[in-house]
Amino acid sequence: MLINETVFYNTYSEQLTLERSMQLFENFRRMSWIGYVLVPVMLTVKFTLISIVIYTGIFFYNLHYKITFASIFRIVIANEIIFIFASLIKFLWFFFFTSNYDLNDMGFFYPLSLINFFKISEVSRIWIYPLQIVNIFQFIYIIALSFGLRITGNLTESESDKIILSSYLPGLALWIVLVMFISIDSGI
């Protein structure tokens, strides 16, 4: 709903003619079905990787007898609602409060994150993703993961916090470094 002809024209007006930007939009619209196929696959991979990382932390703390991988997977899926709220806020922001935007503005903005303290021109492309990841929703997600482990696995608060801080946070840091490397390597 947010990406229409005007957004494409605003994005590519300095580089392409109106006809070419409209042709690009039609190609985008025609290929949008691929997103409907890829999103469930990518979310399943994301949930599985996060669950593996957390279960590895549980295994290293020798608590694997208290909680199963399937339980961790359910906790990760349930906590994804936090990021859905972030996406909803982003959608509402562009739908109601921003009228003249382009694809770069949509890619740059993430609600309640460090990136909002900067302008697009002030940030090198390599730092956009790390600044977006440091946000209130990520913090709530980490707390919710710990709470979910505590409740589901009958763990103490200290045990669940140690597991999340020693497994999920290093995994997240590694993921951020990987995305930064890919953005350098591909010139994104």
C-alpha positions as CSV (number, residue, x, y, z in Angstrom):
1,M,0.0,0.0,0.0
2,L,2.9,2.4,0.7
3,I,4.8,1.7,-2.5
4,N,3.0,3.3,-5.5
5,E,3.8,5.1,-8.7
6,T,4.6,8.4,-6.8
7,V,7.1,6.7,-4.6
8,F,8.9,5.2,-7.6
9,Y,8.9,8.5,-9.3
10,N,10.2,10.3,-6.2
11,T,13.0,7.7,-5.9
12,Y,14.1,7.6,-9.6
13,S,13.1,11.0,-10.9
14,E,16.7,12.3,-11.1
15,Q,18.0,9.1,-12.8
16,L,15.1,8.0,-15.1
17,T,12.3,9.4,-17.2
18,L,8.7,9.2,-16.0
19,E,8.0,6.4,-18.5
20,R,11.0,4.3,-17.4
21,S,10.2,4.7,-13.7
22,M,6.5,3.7,-14.4
23,Q,7.8,0.7,-16.3
24,L,10.0,-0.2,-13.4
25,F,7.1,0.1,-11.0
26,E,5.0,-2.2,-13.2
27,N,7.8,-4.8,-13.2
28,F,8.0,-4.4,-9.4
29,R,4.2,-4.9,-9.1
30,R,4.3,-7.9,-11.4
31,M,7.1,-9.6,-9.4
32,S,5.7,-8.8,-6.0
33,W,4.3,-12.4,-5.7
34,I,7.8,-13.6,-5.0
35,G,7.7,-11.7,-1.7
36,Y,4.6,-13.7,-0.7
37,V,6.6,-16.9,-1.3
38,L,9.9,-15.8,0.2
39,V,8.6,-14.2,3.4
40,P,7.4,-17.5,5.1
41,V,10.6,-19.2,4.0
42,M,12.8,-16.4,5.4
43,L,10.8,-16.2,8.6
44,T,11.2,-20.0,9.1
45,V,14.9,-19.8,8.6
46,K,15.1,-16.8,11.0
47,F,13.1,-18.6,13.7
48,T,15.2,-21.7,13.3
49,L,18.5,-20.0,13.5
50,I,17.5,-18.0,16.6
51,S,16.2,-21.1,18.2
52,I,19.4,-23.0,17.5
53,V,21.5,-20.2,18.9
54,I,19.5,-20.0,22.1
55,Y,19.4,-23.8,22.4
56,T,23.2,-23.8,22.1
57,G,23.3,-21.4,25.0
58,I,21.0,-23.7,27.0
59,F,23.2,-26.7,26.1
60,F,26.3,-24.9,27.3
61,Y,24.7,-24.1,30.6
62,N,23.7,-27.8,30.9
63,L,20.0,-26.9,31.1
64,H,18.9,-28.8,28.0
65,Y,17.0,-31.3,30.2
66,K,14.6,-28.5,31.3
67,I,13.5,-27.1,28.0
68,T,13.2,-28.6,24.5
69,F,14.1,-27.1,21.1
70,A,10.5,-27.1,20.2
71,S,9.6,-25.0,23.2
72,I,12.3,-22.5,22.3
73,F,11.0,-22.4,18.7
74,R,7.5,-21.6,20.0
75,I,9.0,-18.8,22.3
76,V,10.8,-17.3,19.3
77,I,7.7,-17.3,17.1
78,A,5.5,-15.9,19.9
79,N,7.9,-13.0,20.5
80,E,7.9,-12.1,16.8
81,I,4.8,-10.1,17.6
82,I,7.1,-7.4,18.9
83,F,8.6,-6.8,15.5
84,I,5.1,-6.9,13.9
85,F,4.3,-3.9,16.2
86,A,7.4,-2.1,14.9
87,S,6.4,-2.8,11.3
88,L,2.9,-1.5,12.1
89,I,4.3,1.7,13.5
90,K,6.4,2.1,10.4
91,F,3.4,1.6,8.2
92,L,1.3,4.0,10.1
93,W,4.1,6.6,10.1
94,F,4.4,6.6,6.4
95,F,0.6,6.3,5.8
96,F,-0.5,9.1,8.0
97,F,2.5,11.4,8.8
98,T,4.7,11.4,5.8
99,S,3.4,12.5,2.4
100,N,6.4,13.0,0.1
101,Y,8.8,10.0,0.6
102,D,10.8,7.6,-1.5
103,L,12.1,4.1,-1.2
104,N,15.3,5.4,0.5
105,D,13.3,7.1,3.2
106,M,11.3,3.9,3.8
107,G,14.5,1.8,4.0
108,F,16.2,4.3,6.3
109,F,13.5,4.7,8.8
110,Y,13.0,2.3,11.7
111,P,10.7,3.4,14.6
112,L,12.3,4.1,18.0
113,S,15.9,3.3,16.9
114,L,19.2,5.1,16.9
115,I,18.9,5.8,13.1
116,N,16.2,8.4,13.8
117,F,18.8,10.7,15.3
118,F,20.5,11.1,12.0
119,K,19.7,12.3,8.5
120,I,20.2,10.0,5.4
121,S,23.1,12.2,4.2
122,E,24.9,11.9,7.6
123,V,25.1,8.1,7.7
124,S,27.3,5.9,5.6
125,R,25.4,3.0,4.1
126,I,27.4,0.5,6.2
127,W,26.0,1.9,9.5
128,I,22.3,2.1,8.5
129,Y,21.5,-1.5,9.5
130,P,23.4,-1.5,12.9
131,L,21.7,1.8,13.8
132,Q,18.3,0.4,12.9
133,I,18.9,-2.8,15.0
134,V,19.6,-0.8,18.2
135,N,16.0,0.0,19.0
136,I,13.4,-0.3,21.8
137,F,11.8,-3.3,20.1
138,Q,15.0,-5.3,20.0
139,F,15.4,-4.5,23.7
140,I,11.9,-5.7,24.5
141,Y,12.5,-8.8,22.3
142,I,15.5,-9.7,24.4
143,I,13.6,-9.3,27.6
144,A,10.7,-11.3,26.2
145,L,12.9,-14.1,25.1
146,S,14.4,-14.3,28.6
147,F,10.9,-14.2,30.2
148,G,9.7,-16.9,27.8
149,L,12.7,-19.2,28.8
150,R,12.0,-18.5,32.5
151,I,8.4,-19.4,32.3
152,T,8.6,-22.4,29.8
153,G,11.7,-24.0,31.2
154,N,11.1,-23.2,34.9
155,L,14.5,-21.4,34.9
156,T,15.6,-18.8,37.4
157,E,15.8,-15.2,36.2
158,S,19.5,-15.3,36.4
159,E,19.7,-18.5,34.3
160,S,17.5,-17.3,31.6
161,D,19.2,-13.9,31.4
162,K,22.6,-15.5,31.2
163,I,21.4,-17.8,28.4
164,I,20.0,-15.0,26.3
165,L,22.9,-12.6,26.9
166,S,25.5,-15.2,26.2
167,S,23.8,-16.8,23.1
168,Y,21.4,-14.4,21.4
169,L,23.4,-11.2,21.8
170,P,26.6,-12.7,20.3
171,G,24.5,-14.2,17.5
172,L,22.9,-10.9,16.8
173,A,26.3,-9.2,16.8
174,L,27.6,-11.7,14.4
175,W,24.6,-11.2,12.2
176,I,25.1,-7.4,12.2
177,V,28.7,-7.9,11.2
178,L,27.7,-10.2,8.4
179,V,25.2,-7.7,7.0
180,M,27.7,-5.0,7.3
181,F,30.3,-7.1,5.4
182,I,27.7,-7.9,2.7
183,S,26.8,-4.2,2.3
184,I,30.5,-3.3,1.9
185,D,31.1,-6.2,-0.5
186,S,28.1,-5.6,-2.7
187,G,28.3,-1.8,-2.6
188,I,24.7,-1.5,-1.3
